[in-house]
Each structure stands twice: as structure tokens, then as C-alpha cells.
Amino acid sequence: MMPETDEVADVADAVVRLPGMRVAYDGAPFDETALAATWTEQLQNWLGQAISEGVAEPNAMVLATADHEGHPSSRTVLCKGLDERGVVFYTNYTSAKSHDLTATRYASATFPWYSLQRQVTVRGEVEKVGSAETAAYWAQRPRGSQLGAWASPQSRIVDGRRALENALRGIERRFGDVEEIPAPPHWGGWRIRPDFVEFWQGREDRMHDRLRFRRTDDGWLVERLAP
């Protein structure tokens, strides 16, 4: 079915108006005196505020990777761990993102809190999460998500939706009498161990505040970046 003429016109008009689309940021000043002592504490503080303000999926972060030829990819994942070691997400180890991470051992992830006019970017080397930590998180997942992790050949080409549904039904039968489903051997966590953590606060006239923690041989250094 072709879209209605008015709908086509509305879409075309929106595209024409793209250059003029912008939001006027009015965030409070964010300077070095407002920073927590460590990047971990600062990220925990801002994440806590995002949660209390009702930001949709506040732990969502845009993960950027590159393959061995330098071709970039990005997608949204959920942060499921945060401490002084880094930020953690879980996925299929045979997925495209895991192939990238295995090849380069480096990644960047951004928490985009648009409604708060803030974002945080974490960048650094990656490592696989230990089996005990993975098992502890796996046990907290809903059963449906556990079954889906077994059924989905993540990032691979499939014949259609029906192929995925058939695979899920097969897994449901396989684990029908199993009370505690084990984690697949091809599934687990990745931890980004940051070298850089940037805190970005939107300000008037695009003169945003950007404060960055940078790891050095002597510890963490705080730097201000131009917007």
C-alpha cells in the first residue's frame, strides 16, 4: 500500500527542515568542582539521577566497535555492571560485535541521556567477564530471555521470522523439564576497561561542558575539552 499523499508531503517537509532542527540546551554549569573523586563515582551519580528522573532505559548505551579492517559498527546494548574495573554488557560471543572485540580488543560506549541534556562516553580495552560473574547475572535473567539466548544465532542471516520462531520452539522443548537453564557456552559478558571517560553537559549557545577523566601512568587526570 502506497502512503497517503499528505503523509508523503509531511515526510518531505520534515527532511527539508532538518538543517533548522535543534534543541536549545540550558543545562546548569558543570565544572571541575562538581566532579566526584573518580570516574566511577561520577558515572554512578549521573546514572542514579537518570533513573530518578525516569529516563527510559537509563542503562542503555551505544556500543561502537570496529572489525580487523577498521570498518565501524554501532548498536545499543544494556549496561549490566559498573564498578572501578569498568562497564559490563552481555551478548553472544559469536555475534558481530564479539568478533570485532576479539579482533581489536577495544571499544567505546556512550550513555545518551537526551532528556537530561547529558551523555557519558567510556572508551578503552575490553576483556571477557569471568564465568562466575556471568553465571550470577545469567541466573537473574527472565526465562524467556534465557531461551532466546540459546535459540538465536545472533548476527547470522536467517531465512525469515519463522525460522527464529521454530528455533525458539525447539529450545523450549529441549529445556521444558529443566528448572534452571544453564548459560550457553557461546554467551557471556564483555567489560570495557576505560582509558577515557568523558562527561558531557549541554549548555547554552552550544558552549557545552566536557570534562574527561584520562588514565595515565600516574593515575587519572581530569581535563576540560572544548565543545
C-alpha positions, 0 to 999 in steps of 0.5 A, spaced: 500 500 500 502 506 497 502 512 503 497 517 503 499 523 499 499 528 505 503 523 509 508 523 503 508 531 503 509 531 511 515 526 510 518 531 505 517 537 509 520 534 515 527 532 511 527 539 508 527 542 515 532 538 518 538 543 517 533 548 522 532 542 527 535 543 534 534 543 541 536 549 545 540 546 551 540 550 558 543 545 562 546 548 569 554 549 569 558 543 570 565 544 572 571 541 575 568 542 582 562 538 581 566 532 579 566 526 584 573 523 586 573 518 580 570 516 574 566 511 577 563 515 582 561 520 577 558 515 572 554 512 578 551 519 580 549 521 573 546 514 572 542 514 579 539 521 577 537 518 570 533 513 573 530 518 578 528 522 573 525 516 569 529 516 563 527 510 559 532 505 559 537 509 563 542 503 562 542 503 555 548 505 551 551 505 544 556 500 543 561 502 537 566 497 535 570 496 529 572 489 525 580 487 523 579 492 517 577 498 521 570 498 518 565 501 524 559 498 527 554 501 532 548 498 536 545 499 543 546 494 548 544 494 556 549 496 561 549 490 566 555 492 571 559 498 573 564 498 578 572 501 578 574 495 573 569 498 568 562 497 564 559 490 563 554 488 557 552 481 555 551 478 548 553 472 544 560 471 543 559 469 536 555 475 534 558 481 530 560 485 535 564 479 539 568 478 533 570 485 532 572 485 540 576 479 539 579 482 533 581 489 536 580 488 543 577 495 544 571 499 544 567 505 546 560 506 549 556 512 550 550 513 555 545 518 551 541 521 556 537 526 551 532 528 556 537 530 561 541 534 556 547 529 558 551 523 555 557 519 558 562 516 553 567 510 556 572 508 551 578 503 552 580 495 552 575 490 553 576 483 556 571 477 557 567 477 564 569 471 568 564 465 568 562 466 575 560 473 574 556 471 568 553 465 571 550 470 577 547 475 572 545 469 567 541 466 573 537 473 574 535 473 567 527 472 565 526 465 562 524 467 556 530 471 555 534 465 557 531 461 551 532 466 546 539 466 548 540 459 546 535 459 540 538 465 536 544 465 532 545 472 533 548 476 527 547 470 522 542 471 516 536 467 517 531 465 512 525 469 515 521 470 522 519 463 522 525 460 522 527 464 529 520 462 531 521 454 530 528 455 533 525 458 539 520 452 539 525 447 539 529 450 545 523 450 549 522 443 548 529 441 549 529 445 556 521 444 558 523 439 564 529 443 566 528 448 572 534 452 571 537 453 564 544 453 564 548 459 560 550 457 553 557 456 552 557 461 546 554 467 551 557 471 556 559 478 558 564 483 555 567 489 560 570 495 557 576 497 561 576 505 560 582 509 558 577 515 557 571 517 560 568 523 558 562 527 561 558 531 557 553 537 559 549 541 554 549 548 555 547 554 552 549 557 545 552 550 544 558 552 549 557 545 552 561 542 558 566 536 557 570 534 562 574 527 561 577 523 566 584 520 562 588 514 565 595 515 565 601 512 568 600 516 574 593 515 575 587 519 572 587 526 570 581 530 569 581 535 563 576 540 560 575 539 552 572 544 548 565 543 545 
